[in-house]
Structures are given as C-alpha cells and as structure tokens.
C-alpha cells in the first residue's frame, strides 16, 4: 500500500527543506495577492485588515516594511492627540489621496490619463485566499494540508 505522505521517505533535512520551500511559495503567493489589492476598485475594512495582518506577520520580509513610530506629545496624548490627528489628515502627498476607513489611514493613487482595468470573476470562481494557497502547495508539492 502506498503512503499518503509522499515526503515520508525523505531524510529529515530534505523534508524540512521541502516544507520550507512550500512555506516560502505560500508567502510569495499571499504577498502577490495582497499587493494586487492595491488595484481594487473599492477598499473595504476586511481588505485593509488582510493587508495590515500580512505586513505585521511578515515584517521580516523585504517587501513588508513595518516601522512603529511611538508618539510622544509635549502635553500628553489626552491633550494633543486630537490636534495631531487633525493635522495628520491635512498631509498631502504628491499623486496620492489620503483616505480613512477607521481605524486605518491609507493612500490611493490619483488616477491620471490611464485607468487601471478592474477584473471581476463570477461567483463560482471565488474561493478564499487560504484555500487557494493550500491547494497550490498541495498540487505542486503533494503535501498534506
């Protein structure tokens, strides 16, 4: 009887390497998907939460930059936070609009001459990101998920 675990007969170091490769591919796929969310026609709270979680979870990767900036106010946060937020919301960055979807602030590229095409799929083609990543690794590496 054939084993359902195709990596079972590999030496431990090779099996660990294969699992590490699959993890890296999963991360690359997730990073590409999260990166493409920049082109979504509407930004939703779940989209921003997905991006924030991805950046926080993988801040050790070169494409996920996370740099916490602690805020220190002269008169304390309770007196200064509201003024800080008002001034922060006035910041203008060339070629971008600042948007707010509480609790997130995000930048949207101003549309110029060319519009970015929006792709849609029919409901029968929708599946979760996690399911897609697991299926890709399962198919390409024959790993149990």
C-alpha positions as CSV (number, residue, x, y, z in Angstrom):
1,X,0.0,0.0,0.0
2,X,1.4,3.4,-1.0
3,X,1.8,6.0,1.7
4,X,-0.3,9.2,1.6
5,X,2.7,11.1,2.9
6,X,5.0,11.5,-0.2
7,X,7.8,13.2,1.8
8,X,7.8,10.5,4.5
9,X,10.7,8.6,2.9
10,X,12.9,11.6,2.5
11,X,15.7,12.3,5.1
12,X,14.6,14.7,7.7
13,X,16.7,17.6,6.4
14,X,15.2,17.2,2.9
15,X,11.7,17.0,4.2
16,X,12.3,20.2,6.2
17,X,13.7,21.9,3.1
18,X,10.6,20.9,1.1
19,X,8.3,22.2,3.8
20,X,10.3,25.5,4.0
21,X,10.1,25.9,0.2
22,X,6.3,25.4,0.3
23,X,6.0,27.9,3.1
24,X,8.0,30.4,1.0
25,X,5.8,29.8,-2.0
26,X,2.7,30.3,0.1
27,X,4.1,33.6,1.4
28,X,5.0,34.8,-2.2
29,X,1.5,34.0,-3.4
30,X,-0.1,35.7,-0.5
31,X,2.3,38.7,-0.9
32,X,1.3,39.0,-4.6
33,X,-2.4,38.8,-3.8
34,X,-2.1,41.4,-1.1
35,X,-0.1,43.6,-3.4
36,X,-2.7,43.3,-6.1
37,X,-5.4,44.5,-3.7
38,X,-3.9,48.0,-4.4
39,X,-5.9,47.8,-7.7
40,X,-9.3,47.0,-6.1
41,X,-12.0,49.5,-7.1
42,X,-13.3,49.7,-3.6
43,X,-11.3,49.3,-0.4
44,X,-13.1,47.6,2.4
45,X,-12.3,47.1,6.1
46,X,-11.6,43.3,5.5
47,X,-9.1,44.3,2.7
48,X,-7.2,46.7,5.0
49,X,-7.2,44.1,7.8
50,X,-5.8,41.5,5.5
51,X,-3.0,43.9,4.3
52,X,-2.2,45.0,7.9
53,X,-2.1,41.4,9.2
54,X,0.2,40.4,6.2
55,X,2.6,43.2,6.9
56,X,2.7,42.6,10.6
57,X,3.1,38.9,10.3
58,X,5.8,39.0,7.7
59,X,7.6,42.2,8.6
60,X,10.9,40.3,8.4
61,X,10.5,40.1,4.5
62,X,11.9,42.8,2.4
63,X,8.5,43.7,0.8
64,X,6.7,44.1,4.1
65,X,8.1,47.2,5.8
66,X,6.8,47.9,9.3
67,X,8.4,50.6,11.4
68,X,6.5,51.5,14.5
69,X,6.8,55.2,15.4
70,X,6.0,55.9,19.1
71,X,4.3,59.2,19.5
72,X,5.5,61.4,22.4
73,X,3.4,64.6,23.0
74,X,4.7,67.5,25.0
75,X,1.3,68.0,26.7
76,X,0.4,64.3,26.8
77,X,-1.7,62.2,24.4
78,X,-5.0,63.1,26.0
79,X,-4.5,66.8,25.2
80,X,-2.6,66.5,21.9
81,X,-4.0,63.5,20.1
82,X,-7.0,65.2,18.6
83,X,-4.9,68.1,17.2
84,X,-2.3,65.6,15.9
85,X,-5.0,63.6,14.0
86,X,-6.4,66.8,12.5
87,X,-3.0,67.9,11.3
88,X,-2.2,64.4,10.1
89,X,-5.3,64.3,8.0
90,X,-4.2,67.5,6.3
91,X,-1.0,66.0,5.0
92,X,-0.8,65.9,1.2
93,X,1.4,63.5,-0.7
94,X,2.0,64.1,-4.4
95,X,0.0,61.8,-6.7
96,X,-2.0,60.3,-3.7
97,X,-5.2,60.9,-1.8
98,X,-5.3,60.0,1.8
99,X,-8.4,58.0,2.7
100,X,-9.8,57.0,6.1
101,X,-11.6,53.8,6.9
102,X,-11.4,53.7,10.7
103,X,-9.1,52.7,12.2
104,X,-7.0,52.8,9.1
105,X,-5.5,55.6,7.0
106,X,-4.4,54.6,3.5
107,X,-3.2,56.2,0.3
108,X,-4.9,55.9,-3.0
109,X,-3.0,56.7,-6.2
110,X,-4.6,59.6,-8.1
111,X,-5.9,58.4,-11.5
112,X,-4.2,60.2,-14.3
113,X,-4.6,59.6,-18.0
114,X,-4.9,55.8,-17.9
115,X,-7.4,53.9,-15.8
116,X,-6.3,50.6,-14.2
117,X,-8.5,47.8,-15.5
118,X,-10.7,46.2,-12.9
119,X,-11.1,42.4,-13.2
120,X,-14.1,40.6,-11.8
121,X,-14.9,37.0,-11.5
122,X,-18.1,35.1,-11.4
123,X,-19.3,33.8,-8.0
124,X,-18.5,30.2,-8.9
125,X,-14.8,31.2,-9.2
126,X,-14.5,32.7,-5.8
127,X,-12.6,30.9,-3.0
128,X,-10.6,32.0,0.0
129,X,-7.0,33.0,-0.2
130,X,-6.0,30.4,2.4
131,X,-7.8,27.6,0.4
132,X,-6.1,28.7,-2.8
133,X,-2.6,28.8,-1.2
134,X,-3.1,25.4,0.4
135,X,-4.3,23.9,-2.9
136,X,-1.4,25.3,-4.8
137,X,1.1,23.8,-2.4
138,X,-0.8,20.6,-2.2
139,X,-0.8,20.3,-6.0
140,X,2.8,21.3,-6.6
141,X,4.5,19.6,-3.6
142,X,1.9,16.9,-2.9
143,X,1.9,18.0,0.8
144,X,-1.0,17.1,3.0
145,X,-2.8,20.2,4.2
